């Protein structure tokens, strides 16, 4: 699937819920299915700056695609990074770099997070794009 198709699928999934409590529960469930980062990557340099919680994000190139893994010490944050990994992992670096991230606004995520979590979300997106730029050069 393309990034855009995955984003549309996520927007459709969030549209099924009537209220934000259900959406928060869904985000937490998504976090439980997150493919965990290997312990060797849970290091200082993989921590995302600007997050209230600890979030580790690792990227590596697999053929011509980027594979992301992550973890967080907070259940809601783990769900947020799970959404981003689902969207951007196993995609070409150039596609990740050029991807539109307005689907985050479409599902209303940023406006329903605390200011510190919203900043963390922006930091996660920024780090994903930075990894794509770095891996594109390789």
For each residue, the residues with C-beta under 8 A, 3 or more apart:
1: 5 6 9
2: 5 6 91 95
3: 6 7 87 88 91 95 96 99
4: 7 8 99 100
5: 1 2 8 9
6: 1 2 3 9 10 86 87
7: 3 4 10 11 87 100 103
8: 4 5 11 12 103
9: 1 5 6 12 13
10: 6 7 13 14 83 86 87 103 107
11: 7 8 14 15 103 106 107
12: 8 9 15 16
13: 9 10 16 26
14: 10 11 17 23 26 107 108
15: 11 12
16: 12 13
17: 14 20 22 23 26
18: 22
19: 22 23
20: 17 23 24 108 112
21: 24 25
22: 17 18 19 25 26
23: 14 17 19 20 26 27 107 108 112
24: 20 21 27 28 76 112
25: 21 22 28 29
26: 13 14 17 22 23 29 30 79
27: 23 24 30 31 76 79 80 82 83
28: 24 25 31 32 75 76 78 79
29: 25 26 32 33 79
30: 26 27 33 34 79 82 83 86
31: 27 28 34 72 75 76 77 78 79 80 81 82
32: 28 29 78
33: 29 30 82
34: 30 31 70 71 78 79 81 82 85
35: 69 85
36: 69 71
37: 41 42 46 56 57 58 69 70 71
38: 41 42 58 69
39: 42
40: 43
41: 37 38 46 56 58 69
42: 37 38 39 46 56 71
43: 40 46 47 56
44: 47
45:
46: 37 41 42 43 56 57 58
47: 43 44 51 54 55 56
48: 51 55 56 57 120 123 124 127
49: 123
50: 119 120 122 123
51: 47 48 54 55 72 77 119 120 123 124
52: 74 77 114 116 117 119 120
53: 72 73 74 77 120
54: 47 51 72 73 74
55: 47 48 51 70 71 72 77 81 120 124
56: 37 41 42 43 46 47 48 70 71 72
57: 37 46 48 68 69 70 81 124 127 128 131
58: 37 38 41 46 68 69 70
59: 66 67 68 128 131 132 135
60: 66 67 135
61: 64 65 66 67 93 135 138
62: 65 66 67 90
63:
64: 61 92 93
65: 61 62 90 91 92 93
66: 59 60 61 62 88 89 90 91 92 93 96 131 132 135
67: 59 60 61 62 89 90
68: 57 58 59 84 85 88 89 128 131
69: 35 36 37 38 41 57 58 85 89
70: 34 37 55 56 57 58 78 81 82 84 85
71: 34 36 37 42 55 56 78 81
72: 31 51 53 54 55 56 75 77 78 81
73: 53 54 77
74: 52 53 54 77 78
75: 28 31 72 78 79
76: 24 27 28 31 79 80 117
77: 31 51 52 53 55 72 73 74 80 81 117 120
78: 28 31 32 34 70 71 72 74 75 81 82
79: 26 27 28 29 30 31 34 75 76 82 83
80: 27 31 76 77 83 84 109 113 117 120 121 124
81: 31 34 55 57 70 71 72 77 78 84 85 124
82: 27 30 31 33 34 70 78 79 85 86
83: 10 27 30 79 80 86 87 109
84: 68 70 80 81 87 88 124 125 128
85: 34 35 68 69 70 81 82 88 89
86: 6 10 30 82 83 89
87: 3 6 7 10 83 84 99 103
88: 3 66 68 84 85 91 96 99 128 132
89: 66 67 68 69 85 86
90: 62 65 66 67
91: 2 3 65 66 88 95 96 99
92: 64 65 66 95 96
93: 61 64 65 66 96 97 132 133 135 136
94: 97 98 132 136
95: 2 3 91 92 98 99
96: 3 66 88 91 92 93 99 128 129 131 132
97: 93 94 129 132 133 136
98: 94 95
99: 3 4 87 88 91 95 96
100: 4 7 103
101: 104 125
102: 105 106
103: 7 8 10 11 87 100 106 107
104: 101 107 109 110 121 125
105: 102 108 109 110 111
106: 11 102 103
107: 10 11 14 23 103 104
108: 14 20 23 105 111 112
109: 80 83 104 105 112 113 121
110: 104 105 113 118 121
111: 105 108 118
112: 20 23 24 108 109
113: 80 109 110 117 118 121
114: 52 117 118
115: 118 119
116: 52 119 120
117: 52 76 77 80 113 114 120 121
118: 110 111 113 114 115 121 122
119: 50 51 52 115 116 122 123
120: 48 50 51 52 53 55 77 80 116 117 123 124
121: 80 104 109 110 113 117 118 124 125
122: 50 118 119 125 126
123: 48 49 50 51 119 120 126 127
124: 48 51 55 57 80 81 84 120 121 127 128
125: 84 101 104 121 122 128 129
126: 122 123 129 130
127: 48 57 123 124 130 131
128: 57 59 68 84 88 96 124 125 131 132
129: 96 97 125 126 132 133
130: 126 127 133 134
131: 57 59 66 68 96 127 128 134 135
132: 59 66 88 93 94 96 97 128 129 135 136
133: 93 97 129 130 136 137
134: 130 131 137 138
135: 59 60 61 66 93 131 132 138
136: 93 94 97 132 133
137: 133 134
138: 61 134 135
